Amino acid sequence: MKREGRLSGFLYGATCLLFGAFSILLASKTLPGASMGEIDPLSAVIAIASFAVSLWFGRHAARSLQIQESNLTEAATRLSDAVLQLELPQRDLLIGGSARRIDIIFRCRREAGIEASNHAAYCRLEGIFEFFEETESKRLVITGDPGAGKTVTALTLLLGLLARRTEGQPVPVRFSMSSWDTHQPLVDWLVSRLERDYRVRRRTAQALVATRRVMPILDGLDEMDADGTAPGRRRAAQALRQLNLYQDANGHAPLILTCRSAHYNAVVGSHLRLEHAAHLQALKVTSRHASTYITRRSTNPGRWTQVLRHITESPLSPLARSLTNPWRLNLAASIYEHRDPVTSAYVHNPRELMSASLNTQEAIRDHLLGLFLPIAATQHWKRSTVYSPDHVHVWLATLAAYLEHNSTGNRRIGDRSLSSTDITLHELWPLGGYRTPRFLHAVLSLITWISLNVVMASLSLEFDTVEALSYIAMNLFGVCLIIMIYRDYWPTPRDFDLRQLRSHRARLKVALLMALGSLCMAFGMHVLGTPGLGVEVSVPIGSAIGLISGLMIHRREVGVEPRDPIRADHIFGLSAGLLLGVSFGVPSSLVVSPPSLGISAGLALGFCLGVQLATAGVRYFMLLLSTRRRSGRWLPWRLGRFLDWACRAGLLRTAGAAYQFRHRELQDWFAEHSSP
């Protein structure tokens, strides 16, 4: 750490010296006729040294603020509240909005080296928390068939742990494993997910993970690899190796892992498993338990008499096998208990499941999912005129096809693997094409940069050599900026954090940055000899730049909705652009004629710079521009609002800052059925 600090200090000092040397050289070139009386060499040296020292102390003031860790106990409490606020509705959504839960039974598969005071062979969902508490290692693997209730079990454990959590205990946080590129260390990935999903500051997230105040609940080991992936290239195997190295002071650190049974058994077959972990395998729902669940949930159990008799008398029939799956059982109950919002009459009759055409489990699956979409699309009747079932089908099929393509192709862009389950708005741009959104983004930046040149030229009455060189340098910088925008695969949403002004250190940092910005702008305008624009303009715009730099952050320390990062980035770009435009336009109106020219130039400048600053928001807009009806990848203009509606309708769910399909089977069905 000391070596890194010395190297950082050396590099920063060298940067200050180089900047000072460049300033002296530039001044000597631009002021060739100055005499000794006009420029005092000693004063110039002192001024440049003072400038370098101010940079040094400004940098250390900012660094000291970043290094200052908030109280980890309070940070853990805030994280706990955010997780509870996010995951409680998700659990309610997955169990179908009913207070009745399916009684899932687990087989306790004992692993070598795992001890528990309870040696029962089976465990119920209601007793899952007690089982986990009795496991000495606090490491658990939950497996089962697709739709067996693994995620519901993980959420039940998470909420139980949160309810019983005391100060100092770790906060259980659910992470979707499909987004983990296993070339990235586990700890770094957890930190990045806390940043993205819960807006925890990076240093706070690092401290929480390093002190093991976060208990990872890793959902979907099976979603890391497509079917048929060669054993040597499976990310799941690499993930298990890293999880086995995840330790705390007492040995292996607590965590919970979910995976489909077939995938986990395949990994175990290669002599690899999660070490020192208990193993619960979710069993199929018995006909008796299915009948009990439907009878208790239904307001008119008599409507189900024939179906319940059939699954009891013919337990090997396709219908009985389908209803032993908790996901499909819950789906069937939701569909056939649904009532018309106007007449209150039942929309469908359970006897439809007895149809001769539904003679396979796949046919029953397609039948249930085909009925579920219209019900979900119309149950929020106030929105029914906005989102027709056909439009909902097409839009969700577009998203599902994109996720399926990521899954089968193991796609990577830049340093990231594209997720096969997560729909993150500010990371969704590849759906519009590998190049198209980035190209459109670069074109818009080019247009705004040309407009910026026009604005600056309108304020200059004459061009001398120095000013011509300054315009050339500015445009070279613009070209570099446009290239960087095109090559920036993953723009980061930005936001203003006004809360940090409560801290004396933060206010000092902002004041230093504002003073530093003013000095830099005044020095630059003096050296470049910009005609007519001096201290009146340089000080306000330099102060504005310093204020924006001091308040700008990439994350907020609060769990938020998936749409908030894009909203925050839009607000940041507009606010920063407006602030820069006003700080430039108002002073310019005092030194140019007519004054309206300065105001207009300021507003135009603010818009141009706002577009350049809101990179994540602009990239998202380019995605929407690339997914119009004729593109073959049609999405609604107000995509975020639609995805929120889909969550309320029970089609999607949220996982941190991402949307996900409610169930992987639902996602696969939409991918297979691209049109209504």
C-alpha positions in Angstrom: 0.0 0.0 0.0 2.8 2.4 0.8 4.6 1.6 -2.4 1.4 2.3 -4.4 0.9 5.6 -2.5 4.4 6.7 -3.3 4.1 5.7 -6.9 0.8 7.6 -7.1 2.3 10.7 -5.5 5.3 10.6 -7.8 3.1 10.3 -10.9 0.9 13.2 -9.7 3.9 15.4 -8.8 5.4 14.6 -12.3 2.1 15.6 -13.8 2.2 18.9 -12.0 5.7 19.6 -13.1 4.9 18.7 -16.7 1.9 21.0 -16.6 4.0 23.8 -15.2 6.7 23.3 -17.9 4.1 23.3 -20.6 2.5 26.5 -19.2 5.9 28.2 -19.3 6.6 27.1 -22.8 3.1 28.1 -24.0 3.4 31.5 -22.4 6.8 32.1 -23.9 5.4 31.3 -27.3 2.2 33.4 -27.0 3.8 36.4 -25.3 7.0 36.9 -27.4 6.9 40.7 -27.1 6.6 41.0 -23.4 9.3 42.9 -21.5 10.8 42.4 -18.0 8.5 45.1 -16.7 5.4 43.3 -18.0 6.4 39.8 -16.7 8.4 39.1 -13.6 10.1 35.7 -14.0 10.3 35.2 -10.3 6.6 35.9 -9.8 5.8 33.6 -12.7 7.8 30.8 -11.1 6.1 31.4 -7.8 2.7 31.5 -9.4 3.3 28.2 -11.3 4.6 26.6 -8.1 1.6 27.7 -6.2 -0.6 26.4 -8.9 1.1 23.0 -8.7 0.8 23.0 -4.9 -2.9 23.8 -5.2 -3.4 20.9 -7.5 -1.5 18.7 -5.1 -3.6 19.7 -2.1 -6.8 19.6 -4.1 -6.1 16.1 -5.1 -5.3 15.0 -1.6 -8.4 16.7 -0.2 -10.5 14.7 -2.7 -8.6 11.6 -1.9 -9.0 12.0 1.8 -12.7 12.4 1.4 -12.9 9.1 -0.7 -10.7 7.2 1.8 -12.9 8.4 4.7 -15.1 5.4 5.2 -18.6 5.8 6.4 -19.5 3.9 9.5 -19.8 0.3 8.2 -22.5 -0.6 10.7 -24.7 2.2 9.4 -23.8 1.3 5.8 -24.8 -2.3 6.4 -28.1 -1.1 8.0 -28.9 1.0 5.0 -28.0 -1.9 2.7 -30.2 -4.2 4.7 -33.2 -1.8 4.4 -32.6 -1.4 0.7 -32.5 -5.2 0.2 -35.7 -5.7 2.2 -37.5 -3.0 0.2 -36.5 -4.6 -3.1 -36.8 -8.3 -2.4 -40.1 -8.4 -0.4 -42.2 -7.5 -3.4 -40.2 -10.0 -5.5 -41.1 -12.8 -3.1 -44.8 -11.9 -3.2 -44.7 -11.7 -7.0 -43.1 -15.2 -7.3 -45.7 -16.8 -5.1 -48.5 -15.4 -7.2 -49.7 -12.6 -5.0 -51.4 -15.1 -2.7 -50.9 -15.6 1.0 -51.0 -19.3 0.3 -47.6 -20.8 -0.4 -46.8 -24.2 -1.9 -45.4 -26.6 0.7 -42.0 -27.4 -0.9 -40.2 -30.4 0.5 -36.4 -30.8 0.3 -34.2 -33.9 0.5 -31.2 -33.2 2.7 -28.2 -34.5 0.9 -25.4 -34.8 3.4 -22.0 -33.7 2.2 -18.7 -34.8 3.6 -17.4 -32.6 6.3 -20.8 -30.9 7.0 -22.3 -31.2 10.4 -25.7 -30.1 11.6 -27.5 -30.8 14.8 -30.6 -31.7 12.9 -30.0 -34.9 10.9 -33.5 -35.3 9.4 -33.6 -36.7 5.9 -36.2 -34.1 4.7 -36.9 -30.4 5.3 -39.9 -28.3 4.5 -39.9 -24.7 3.2 -41.3 -23.5 6.5 -38.3 -24.9 8.4 -35.7 -23.8 5.9 -34.3 -21.0 8.1 -33.9 -23.3 11.1 -32.1 -25.8 9.0 -29.7 -23.2 7.7 -29.0 -21.9 11.2 -28.2 -25.4 12.4 -25.6 -25.8 9.6 -22.2 -25.1 11.1 -20.6 -23.7 8.0 -23.5 -21.5 7.0 -23.0 -22.6 3.4 -25.9 -24.0 1.5 -26.6 -25.3 -2.0 -30.3 -25.4 -3.2 -30.9 -27.5 -6.2 -34.1 -28.7 -8.0 -35.7 -29.1 -11.4 -36.8 -26.0 -13.4 -39.6 -24.3 -11.6 -39.1 -26.2 -8.4 -39.0 -23.1 -6.3 -35.3 -22.5 -5.9 -35.5 -18.7 -6.1 -38.5 -18.6 -3.8 -36.6 -20.6 -1.3 -33.6 -18.3 -1.6 -35.8 -15.3 -1.1 -37.5 -16.9 1.9 -34.1 -17.5 3.5 -33.0 -14.0 2.6 -36.1 -12.4 4.2 -35.8 -14.6 7.3 -32.1 -13.7 7.8 -33.0 -10.0 7.4 -35.8 -10.3 10.0 -33.5 -11.9 12.5 -30.4 -9.9 11.7 -28.6 -8.1 14.6 -26.0 -5.4 14.4 -22.7 -6.8 13.2 -24.2 -9.8 11.3 -23.8 -9.9 7.5 -26.5 -8.6 5.2 -27.8 -11.3 2.8 -27.9 -9.9 -0.7 -29.1 -11.8 -3.8 -26.9 -11.7 -6.9 -27.8 -13.1 -10.3 -24.8 -15.2 -11.4 -25.5 -15.0 -15.2 -23.7 -11.6 -15.3 -20.5 -12.8 -13.6 -17.5 -13.0 -15.9 -15.4 -15.4 -14.0 -12.2 -13.9 -15.2 -13.1 -11.2 -12.7 -12.4 -12.2 -9.0 -15.5 -12.9 -7.0 -14.8 -10.1 -4.5 -14.5 -7.5 -7.3 -17.7 -8.7 -8.9 -19.6 -8.5 -5.6 -18.3 -4.9 -5.2 -19.4 -4.0 -8.7 -22.8 -5.4 -8.2 -23.3 -3.5 -4.9 -22.3 -0.4 -6.8 -24.7 -1.1 -9.7 -27.7 -2.6 -7.9 -27.7 -0.7 -4.6 -25.7 2.4 -5.4 -23.2 1.8 -2.7 -20.0 3.8 -3.0 -17.1 1.8 -4.3 -15.0 2.2 -1.2 -17.9 1.4 1.1 -18.8 -1.7 -0.9 -15.1 -2.8 -0.8 -15.1 -2.5 2.9 -18.4 -4.3 3.4 -17.2 -7.2 1.2 -13.7 -7.3 2.7 -15.1 -7.5 6.2 -17.6 -10.1 5.1 -20.6 -8.0 6.2 -22.3 -9.2 3.0 -23.6 -12.7 2.7 -23.9 -13.6 -1.0 -27.0 -15.4 -2.1 -26.0 -16.5 -5.6 -29.0 -17.3 -7.8 -28.7 -19.3 -11.0 -25.4 -21.2 -11.3 -27.0 -23.1 -14.2 -27.6 -19.8 -16.1 -23.9 -19.1 -16.5 -23.5 -21.5 -19.4 -25.5 -22.5 -22.5 -26.5 -26.1 -23.0 -23.7 -28.0 -24.7 -20.9 -25.8 -23.5 -17.6 -27.8 -23.4 -16.6 -28.8 -19.8 -13.4 -26.9 -20.0 -15.2 -23.6 -20.9 -17.9 -23.7 -18.4 -18.1 -20.6 -16.3 -20.0 -22.5 -13.6 -16.9 -24.7 -12.9 -14.7 -21.6 -12.7 -17.2 -20.0 -10.4 -17.2 -22.9 -8.0 -13.4 -22.8 -7.8 -13.6 -19.2 -6.8 -16.4 -19.8 -4.3 -14.3 -22.5 -2.6 -11.6 -19.9 -2.1 -14.0 -17.4 -0.6 -13.1 -17.4 3.1 -13.4 -15.4 6.3 -11.5 -15.5 9.5 -13.2 -18.8 10.5 -12.6 -20.6 7.3 -15.1 -20.8 4.4 -17.3 -17.7 4.4 -21.1 -18.1 4.5 -23.0 -18.1 1.2 -26.1 -19.6 -0.4 -26.1 -21.0 -4.0 -29.0 -22.1 -6.2 -28.7 -24.3 -9.3 -30.7 -26.7 -11.4 -30.1 -30.3 -10.2 -28.9 -31.6 -13.6 -26.4 -28.8 -14.1 -25.0 -29.1 -10.5 -24.8 -32.9 -10.8 -22.9 -32.5 -14.1 -20.4 -30.2 -12.4 -20.1 -32.6 -9.4 -19.5 -35.4 -11.9 -16.3 -33.6 -12.8 -15.2 -33.9 -9.2 -16.0 -30.3 -8.3 -18.6 -29.0 -5.8 -19.1 -26.3 -3.3 -17.0 -27.3 -0.4 -18.2 -27.4 3.2 -21.8 -26.7 2.1 -25.0 -28.5 3.0 -27.2 -29.5 0.1 -31.0 -29.3 -0.2 -32.7 -30.8 -3.2 -36.2 -29.5 -3.9 -38.6 -32.4 -4.6 -41.6 -32.4 -6.9 -45.0 -31.5 -5.3 -47.1 -34.5 -4.5 -50.6 -34.8 -5.8 -51.9 -34.6 -2.2 -49.9 -31.3 -1.6 -51.1 -29.9 -5.0 -54.7 -30.6 -4.1 -54.3 -29.1 -0.7 -52.7 -25.9 -2.2 -55.4 -25.5 -4.8 -58.3 -26.2 -2.4 -57.0 -23.6 0.1 -56.3 -21.0 -2.5 -59.5 -21.3 -4.6 -62.6 -19.4 -3.6 -64.7 -22.1 -5.2 -62.8 -25.5 -4.9 -65.7 -27.3 -6.6 -64.6 -26.0 -10.0 -61.3 -28.0 -9.6 -63.0 -31.4 -8.7 -62.3 -33.2 -12.0 -58.7 -31.9 -12.2 -57.9 -32.8 -8.6 -59.5 -36.3 -9.0 -57.5 -36.8 -12.2 -54.0 -36.0 -10.8 -54.8 -38.1 -7.7 -55.9 -41.2 -9.7 -53.4 -40.8 -12.6 -50.2 -39.5 -11.0 -48.1 -40.4 -14.1 -50.3 -38.5 -16.6 -48.9 -35.4 -18.3 -51.3 -33.1 -16.4 -50.3 -34.6 -13.0 -46.6 -34.4 -13.9 -47.1 -30.7 -14.9 -48.8 -29.8 -11.7 -46.1 -31.4 -9.6 -44.0 -28.4 -10.7 -44.5 -25.5 -8.3 -44.1 -22.9 -11.0 -46.8 -24.4 -13.3 -49.0 -25.2 -10.3 -48.9 -21.6 -9.2 -49.4 -20.5 -12.8 -52.5 -22.7 -13.3 -54.0 -21.4 -10.0 -53.4 -17.8 -11.0 -55.0 -18.3 -14.5 -58.1 -20.3 -13.5 -58.8 -18.2 -10.4 -58.7 -15.0 -12.4 -62.0 -13.1 -12.7 -63.2 -10.5 -15.1 -62.7 -7.1 -13.5 -66.2 -5.9 -14.7 -68.4 -8.9 -14.3 -66.4 -10.7 -11.6 -67.0 -14.0 -13.5 -64.3 -16.5 -13.9 -62.5 -16.1 -17.2 -61.4 -19.7 -17.7 -62.6 -23.1 -16.4 -60.0 -25.6 -15.0 -61.7 -28.4 -17.0 -59.9 -27.0 -20.0 -56.8 -28.8 -18.6 -58.6 -32.1 -19.3 -58.7 -31.4 -23.1 -57.5 -34.3 -25.2 -55.2 -31.9 -27.1 -53.2 -31.3 -24.0 -51.6 -34.7 -24.0 -47.9 -33.7 -23.3 -46.3 -31.6 -20.7 -45.0 -29.2 -23.4 -48.5 -28.7 -24.7 -49.8 -28.0 -21.2 -46.9 -25.5 -20.7 -47.7 -23.7 -24.0 -51.4 -23.6 -23.1 -50.8 -22.1 -19.7 -48.3 -19.5 -20.9 -50.6 -18.6 -23.8 -53.4 -17.9 -21.4 -51.3 -16.1 -18.8 -50.1 -13.3 -21.1 -53.5 -11.9 -22.0 -54.6 -12.0 -18.4 -51.4 -10.3 -17.2 -51.7 -7.7 -20.0 -55.3 -6.8 -19.1 -55.5 -7.1 -15.4 -54.3 -3.5 -15.0 -57.3 -2.4 -16.9 -56.4 1.3 -16.8 -53.3 0.5 -18.9 -55.1 -1.9 -21.3 -55.6 0.8 -23.9 -51.9 1.6 -23.8 -50.4 -1.9 -23.9 -52.4 -4.3 -26.0 -51.6 -8.0 -25.5 -50.1 -8.2 -29.0 -47.7 -5.4 -28.4 -46.7 -6.8 -25.0 -46.0 -10.1 -26.7 -43.8 -8.6 -29.4 -41.8 -6.4 -27.1 -41.2 -9.1 -24.6 -40.3 -11.5 -27.4 -37.7 -9.0 -28.6 -36.1 -8.9 -25.2 -36.3 -12.6 -24.7 -34.7 -13.3 -28.1 -31.8 -10.9 -27.2 -31.2 -12.7 -23.9 -31.4 -16.1 -25.6 -28.8 -15.0 -28.2 -26.5 -13.9 -25.4 -27.0 -17.3 -23.7 -26.3 -19.5 -26.7 -23.4 -17.4 -28.1 -21.7 -16.5 -24.8 -21.3 -13.0 -26.2 -18.7 -10.5 -24.9 -18.4 -6.8 -25.6 -15.3 -5.1 -24.3 -14.5 -6.6 -20.9 -18.0 -7.9 -20.1 -20.0 -11.0 -20.9 -23.6 -10.1 -21.9 -26.1 -11.4 -19.5 -28.6 -14.1 -20.5 -31.2 -13.0 -17.8 -30.6 -9.4 -16.8 -32.3 -6.5 -18.6 -30.4 -3.4 -17.4 -31.4 -0.2 -19.2 -28.1 1.5 -19.3 -26.4 -1.7 -20.5 -29.1 -2.8 -23.0 -27.7 -0.9 -26.0 -26.2 -4.1 -27.7 -29.8 -5.1 -28.5 -29.8 -2.4 -31.1 -26.7 -3.8 -32.8 -23.0 -4.0 -32.0 -22.2 -0.8 -33.9 -25.4 1.1 -34.6 -26.1 2.7 -31.2 -22.4 3.6 -30.8 -22.2 5.1 -34.3 -25.4 7.1 -33.8 -24.0 8.3 -30.4 -20.7 9.4 -32.1 -22.7 11.2 -34.9 -24.7 13.1 -32.3 -21.6 14.1 -30.5 -20.0 15.3 -33.8 -23.1 17.4 -34.6 -23.0 19.0 -31.1 -19.3 19.6 -31.4 -19.7 21.4 -34.7 -22.5 23.4 -33.1 -20.1 24.3 -30.3 -17.6 25.6 -32.9 -20.2 27.7 -34.4 -21.1 29.1 -31.0 -17.5 29.9 -30.1 -16.9 31.5 -33.6 -19.9 33.8 -33.2 -18.2 35.4 -30.2 -15.0 36.2 -32.0 -14.7 39.2 -34.1 -11.3 38.4 -35.5 -8.9 35.4 -35.7 -5.2 35.8 -35.0 -2.6 33.1 -35.0 -3.0 32.2 -31.4 -6.8 31.9 -31.6 -6.6 29.8 -34.7 -4.2 27.4 -32.9 -6.6 27.3 -30.0 -9.5 26.3 -32.3 -7.4 23.7 -33.9 -6.5 22.3 -30.5 -10.1 22.3 -29.4 -11.2 20.4 -32.5 -8.4 17.9 -32.1 -9.7 17.3 -28.6 -13.2 17.0 -30.0 -12.1 14.4 -32.5 -10.5 12.4 -29.6 -13.6 12.8 -27.5 -15.8 11.4 -30.3 -13.5 8.5 -30.8 -13.6 7.8 -27.1 -17.4 7.9 -27.1 -17.6 5.4 -29.9 -15.0 3.1 -28.2 -16.6 3.4 -24.8 -18.7 0.3 -24.7 -20.2 0.8 -21.3 -20.9 4.4 -20.3 -21.4 4.9 -16.6 -24.5 6.8 -15.4 -23.7 9.9 -13.4 -25.5 11.9 -10.8 -25.2 14.8 -8.4 -24.8 14.0 -4.7 -25.8 17.2 -2.8 -25.8 15.3 0.5 -22.0 15.4 0.7 -22.1 19.1 1.2 -23.2 18.4 4.8 -19.6 17.4 5.4 -17.0 20.1 6.1 -14.4 18.1 4.2 -16.7 17.8 1.2 -17.4 21.6 1.2 -13.7 22.2 1.4 -13.1 19.9 -1.6 -15.8 21.6 -3.7 -14.4 25.0 -2.8 -10.9 23.9 -3.8 -12.1 22.5 -7.1 -14.1 25.7 -7.9 -11.0 27.8 -7.1 -8.8 25.5 -9.1 -11.3 25.6 -12.1 -11.3 29.4 -12.0 -7.5 29.6 -12.0 -7.2 27.1 -14.9 -9.8 28.9 -17.0 -8.3 32.3 -16.3 -4.8 31.1 -17.1 -6.0 29.3 -20.2 -7.9 32.3 -21.6 -5.0 34.6 -20.8 -2.5 32.3 -22.5 -4.7 31.7 -25.6 -5.5 35.4 -25.8 -9.2 34.9 -26.4 -10.4 38.4 -27.4 -13.1 40.0 -25.3 -13.5 37.1 -22.9 -11.4 37.5 -19.8 -11.9 37.2 -16.0 -15.7 38.0 -16.4 -16.2 34.7 -18.2 -13.3 32.5 -17.0 -14.1 32.7 -13.3 -17.8 31.8 -13.5 -17.3 28.9 -16.0 -14.3 27.7 -14.2 -16.2 27.7 -10.9 -19.0 25.8 -12.6 -16.7 23.1 -13.8 -15.2 22.8 -10.3 -18.7 22.6 -8.8 -19.8 19.9 -11.2 -16.6 17.9 -10.6 -17.0 18.1 -6.9 -20.6 17.0 -6.8 -20.5 14.4 -9.6 -20.7 10.8 -8.6 -21.2 7.5 -10.4 -23.4 5.9 -7.8 -25.7 6.7 -4.9 -25.6 5.0 -1.6 -29.3 4.0 -1.8 -31.1 1.0 -3.3 -33.2 2.4 -6.2 -35.4 1.3 -9.0 -33.9 0.0 -12.3 -35.0 3.2 -14.1 -33.2 5.5 -11.8 -29.7 5.3 -13.2 -30.9 6.5 -16.6 -33.1 9.2 -15.0 -30.2 10.4 -12.9 -27.9 10.6 -15.9 -30.4 12.6 -17.9 -30.9 15.0 -15.0 -27.1 15.3 -14.6 -26.5 16.1 -18.2 -29.3 18.7 -18.3 -28.3 20.3 -15.0 -24.6 20.4 -15.8 -25.2 21.7 -19.3 -27.6 24.4 -18.0 -25.1 25.4 -15.3 -22.2 25.7 -17.7 -24.4 27.5 -20.3 -25.6 30.1 -17.8 -22.1 30.6 -16.3 -20.9 31.2 -19.8 -23.9 33.0 -21.4 -24.6 35.6 -18.7 -21.1 37.0 -18.3 -20.6 36.9 -22.1 -23.7 39.0 -22.6 -21.9 41.8 -20.7 -18.9 41.8 -23.0 -20.3 41.1 -26.4 -22.8 43.0 -28.5 -25.7 42.5 -28.7 -26.2 40.9 -25.3 -28.7 38.5 -26.7 -25.9 36.9 -28.6 -24.1 36.0 -25.4 -27.3 34.5 -23.8 -28.0 32.5 -27.0 -24.4 31.3 -27.2 -24.6 30.2 -23.5 -27.7 28.2 -24.0 -26.4 26.5 -27.1 -23.1 25.7 -25.3 -25.1 24.3 -22.4 -27.0 22.0 -24.7 -23.9 20.8 -26.5 -22.0 20.1 -23.3 -25.1 18.4 -21.7 -25.2 15.9 -24.5 -21.5 15.2 -24.1 -21.8 14.7 -20.4 -25.0 12.4 -20.3 -23.2 9.5 -22.1 -25.3 6.7 -20.6 -28.5 8.5 -21.1 -27.7 9.4 -24.7 -26.6 5.8 -25.5 -29.9 4.5 -24.1 -31.7 7.0 -26.4 -29.7 5.7 -29.4 -30.9 2.2 -28.4 -34.5 3.3 -28.6 -33.8 5.0 -31.9 -32.3 1.7 -33.2 -35.3 -0.4 -32.2 -38.1 1.1 -34.2 -40.9 -1.1 -35.8 -39.1 -1.5 -39.1 -35.8 -2.6 -37.5 -37.0 -6.1 -36.7 -36.2 -5.4 -33.0 -39.2 -3.3 -32.0 -39.3 -1.8 -28.5 -41.6 1.0 -27.1 -40.2 4.5 -26.9 -41.0 4.6 -23.1 -39.3 1.3 -22.5 -38.7 1.8 -18.7 -42.3 2.6 -18.1 -43.4 -0.6 -20.0 -40.9 -2.7 -18.0 -42.3 -1.3 -14.7 -45.8 -2.2 -15.9 -44.7 -5.7 -16.8 -43.3 -6.2 -13.3 -46.7 -5.1 -11.8 -48.4 -7.4 -14.2 -46.4 -10.4 -13.0 -44.5 -10.9 -16.3 -41.1 -9.6 -15.1 -39.4 -9.1 -11.8 -36.5 -6.9 -10.6 -33.1 -8.0 -9.3 -31.2 -5.0 -8.1 -30.8 -2.6 -11.0 -32.0 -5.1 -13.6 -35.3 -6.5 -14.8 -35.7 -10.3 -15.3 -38.4 -12.5 -16.7 -40.5 -13.9 -13.8 -39.3 -17.4 -14.7 -36.7 -18.8 -17.1 -39.5 -20.9 -18.7 -41.4 -17.8 -19.5 -38.3 -16.2 -21.1 -37.7 -19.3 -23.2 -41.4 -19.4 -24.3 -41.2 -15.8 -25.5 -38.0 -16.5 -27.3 -39.6 -19.4 -29.1 -42.8 -17.5 -29.9 -41.8 -14.2 -31.5 -45.3 -13.3 -32.7 -48.7 -13.5 -31.0 
